[in-house]
Amino acid sequence: MIEQEKLKEYIQKYRNKKDQNSYFLFLKEIDTYIKKSLFTKISNPELLEDTAQEIILGIHKSLHTYDLDCALLPWINSIIFHKTIDFYRKQSKFKDSLNIDSIELDSGQIKQEEFVLFKEVLEKLAKDVFGNSFIQGKLMGHSISEISKNSNLSESNVKVKLHRVAAKIKKAFL
């Protein structure tokens, strides 16, 4: 577990004395924390490392705005959250409309039968309002608030619907 007080002490030393060693220790501990936070969200190690570096850069650029009287981890988690959203938006390969026929099969990664089933599930989802929300959120990288505005549902309702659609998809593939 990360010790906030120790990290705050590193920041204080860096601000007061320009202690580069303290700043290095701060960044090292934050790097470990960030990678642990991202591990469940990003499976590709190279993309995880790139995203972690973007987050560290964001922390570095905005460290002067951090108030030592406030809790550190919520501030860091906020940066992690927003940079992770940016990552998903960059990785999105889909535009505003999903063309299911444009999905190509890579024979080395998936079996033909599984791919056909995947396409059928996507086609059914595209016809359903909540399925379309799932496609927007999980495949196109839209945020919960964007989906909420598009579907005229509350954010909490969108989260529940996305979870239910994900469970249906999981059930279809098991």
C-alpha positions in Angstrom: 0.0 0.0 0.0 1.2 3.4 -0.9 2.0 5.8 2.0 0.5 9.2 1.3 2.4 11.0 4.1 5.7 9.7 2.8 4.9 10.9 -0.7 3.8 14.3 0.6 7.2 14.5 2.4 9.0 13.8 -0.9 7.0 16.6 -2.6 7.7 19.0 0.2 11.4 18.3 0.1 11.4 18.8 -3.7 9.5 22.0 -3.5 11.6 23.5 -0.6 15.1 22.3 -1.4 14.7 21.2 -5.0 15.9 17.7 -3.8 16.1 15.7 -6.9 16.5 12.4 -5.0 13.2 13.0 -3.2 11.4 13.7 -6.5 12.9 10.6 -8.0 11.6 8.5 -5.1 8.2 10.1 -5.4 8.0 9.3 -9.1 9.3 5.7 -8.5 6.6 5.0 -6.0 3.9 6.7 -8.0 5.0 4.7 -11.1 4.4 1.4 -9.2 1.0 2.6 -8.0 0.0 3.7 -11.5 1.0 0.4 -13.1 -1.0 -1.6 -10.5 -4.0 0.6 -11.1 -3.8 0.2 -14.9 -3.0 -3.6 -14.8 -6.7 -4.6 -14.8 -7.7 -2.0 -17.4 -5.0 -2.4 -20.1 -3.8 -5.9 -20.9 -1.1 -5.0 -23.5 2.2 -4.4 -21.6 3.5 -1.8 -24.1 0.3 0.2 -24.0 0.2 -0.1 -20.3 3.7 1.3 -20.1 2.9 4.1 -22.6 -0.2 5.1 -20.6 1.7 5.0 -17.3 4.3 7.4 -18.8 1.5 9.7 -20.0 0.1 9.7 -16.4 3.5 10.4 -14.9 4.0 13.3 -17.3 0.6 14.6 -16.4 1.4 14.4 -12.7 4.8 16.1 -13.3 3.2 19.0 -15.2 0.5 19.6 -12.7 2.4 18.9 -9.5 2.8 22.6 -8.8 -1.0 22.8 -8.5 -1.3 20.1 -5.8 -2.1 21.5 -2.3 -0.2 19.6 0.4 -3.1 20.1 2.8 -5.3 17.9 0.6 -5.3 14.1 0.2 -2.8 13.0 -2.4 -4.2 9.7 -3.7 -7.6 11.1 -4.8 -5.6 13.8 -6.8 -3.4 11.1 -8.4 -6.4 8.8 -9.0 -8.2 11.7 -10.8 -5.2 12.1 -13.2 -5.1 8.3 -13.7 -8.8 8.2 -14.5 -8.7 11.0 -17.0 -5.5 9.8 -18.7 -7.0 6.3 -19.0 -10.1 7.8 -20.7 -7.8 9.6 -23.1 -6.0 6.3 -23.8 -9.3 4.5 -24.6 -10.3 7.3 -26.9 -7.0 7.2 -28.7 -7.3 3.4 -29.1 -10.8 3.5 -30.5 -10.8 2.2 -34.0 -14.5 2.8 -34.5 -16.1 6.0 -35.6 -19.6 7.2 -34.7 -21.2 4.4 -36.6 -20.2 0.7 -36.4 -19.9 -1.1 -39.7 -20.0 -4.8 -38.6 -19.2 -6.0 -42.1 -15.8 -4.2 -42.0 -14.6 -6.5 -39.2 -12.0 -8.8 -40.6 -11.0 -12.2 -39.3 -7.5 -12.9 -38.3 -7.3 -16.6 -38.6 -4.4 -16.9 -36.2 -6.4 -15.4 -33.3 -10.0 -16.6 -33.5 -11.9 -19.6 -34.9 -14.3 -19.0 -37.8 -17.3 -20.2 -35.7 -16.4 -17.9 -32.8 -16.1 -15.0 -35.2 -19.5 -15.7 -36.8 -21.0 -15.8 -33.3 -19.2 -12.5 -32.4 -20.6 -10.8 -35.5 -24.2 -12.1 -34.7 -23.9 -10.7 -31.2 -22.7 -7.4 -32.4 -25.5 -7.1 -35.0 -28.1 -7.9 -32.2 -26.4 -5.3 -30.0 -26.5 -2.6 -32.7 -30.3 -3.0 -33.0 -30.9 -2.7 -29.2 -30.7 0.7 -27.5 -28.7 -0.6 -24.6 -26.6 -2.7 -26.9 -25.8 0.3 -28.9 -24.8 2.0 -25.7 -22.5 -0.9 -25.0 -20.9 -0.6 -28.4 -20.4 3.2 -27.8 -18.9 2.6 -24.4 -16.8 -0.5 -24.7 -15.8 -0.5 -28.4 -15.9 3.2 -29.4 -14.5 4.6 -26.1 -17.3 7.0 -25.2 -17.6 8.0 -21.6 -20.5 7.2 -19.4 -21.6 10.9 -19.5 -21.5 10.9 -23.3 -23.6 7.8 -23.5 -26.0 9.2 -20.9 -26.5 12.4 -23.0 -27.0 10.4 -26.2 -29.5 8.0 -24.7 -31.3 10.4 -22.3 -30.6 8.1 -19.3 -29.0 8.9 -16.0 -25.3 8.0 -15.6 -26.1 5.4 -13.0 -28.7 3.8 -15.2 -26.2 3.6 -18.1 -23.7 1.8 -15.9 -26.3 -0.7 -14.8 -27.4 -1.3 -18.4 -23.8 -1.7 -19.6 -23.2 -4.2 -16.9 -26.3 -6.2 -17.9 -25.4 -6.2 -21.6 -21.8 -7.3 -20.7 -23.3 -10.2 -18.7 -25.5 -11.2 -21.6 -22.5 -11.2 -24.0 -20.5 -13.3 -21.5 -23.3 -15.8 -21.3 -23.6 -16.0 -25.1 -19.9 -16.9 -25.4 -19.8 -19.4 -22.5 
